[in-house]
Each structure stands twice: as structure tokens, then as C-alpha cells.
Amino acid sequence: KIVMLTVSEENQHVMAALQSGARGYVLKGVGSRTLAAILRTVAMGERYVCPQLSARVLVDLSSQSTAIEKPDVLAELTSREREILTLVAAGLSNKRIGLQLNLHEKTIKHHMTRILAKLNVSNRTEAAMTLRDATEHQHPPVRDPA
């Protein structure tokens, strides 16, 4: 499992690293404790992209996606699963989600496993993209007629 530790914030570098098999992408300057936590997270099988870059990565990944999502793709999720997925899409780690919702990190991981299975995706980024796509489909952005 590879984690990139770099100064590059360029989208193409992030995407190239992830597409080449990196399981994490971290910007230099991260604290040693945070880096250790990220490495443990990746070692446990999860992916990690630093929050500063995750939104841009989601946009890039979605523009490459050719799959058409069903508008009711989130219908199978419970309200708690939707709440957790929304926090994941905001870039929070399982630990931070657990702290915010007053749940154990292990409980969050269990919910994430169920979310990934229900959405038929393989990682947190894809799950967040699915949420964003479904939300945009239900509430299309208002375009300025000018």
C-alpha cells in the first residue's frame, strides 16, 4: 500500500498517483501524529486524500465517470447512513465522524461497509461522488440565464 507524501497540489498529480495505485495522498507539512494516523488508516484498507484536495479530486473523478446514476440510488440508505455519508463527503475521517455523532469509530466503519455495499462502490471517494451526483440530480443547479 502506497501513500504519497508530496508538496504537489496539482490535480493531475493527485489523479495520476491514485490511478497508479496509491492508496493515499498527503501534503507535506502534516504533523507526525496525523501522518501516523493516516498510515494506520491506509494499512487497514481505506484510502486517504487530504481534505484540501478531496473536493477537487471528486470533481475530476466525476467528470471522468461515464456511468449514469439512478436518482433513487440513495433510497436504500438509512437516515444514519446518509448522515455518515454526508460527513464523509465533507472530508471527515471515521474518527472525526464518530466524535461528531458520539459513536465509536468501529461503528462508523461498520456503517461505511454497509454504505459501500448498498451503493455498489469500492471506496469513500466513490461513495461521496454518488451522494453528490444523486443530490445534483434531485436538485439541479440553477443556471443564470444571462
Secondary structure, 3 states (H helix, E strand, C coil): CCEEEECCCCHHHHHHHHHCCCCEEEECCCCHHHHHHHHHHHHCCCCEECHHHHHHHHHHHHHHCCCCCCCCCCCCCCHHHHHHHHHHHCCCCHHHHHHHHCCCHHHHHHHHHHHHHHHCCCCHHHHHHHHHHHHHHHCCCCCCCC
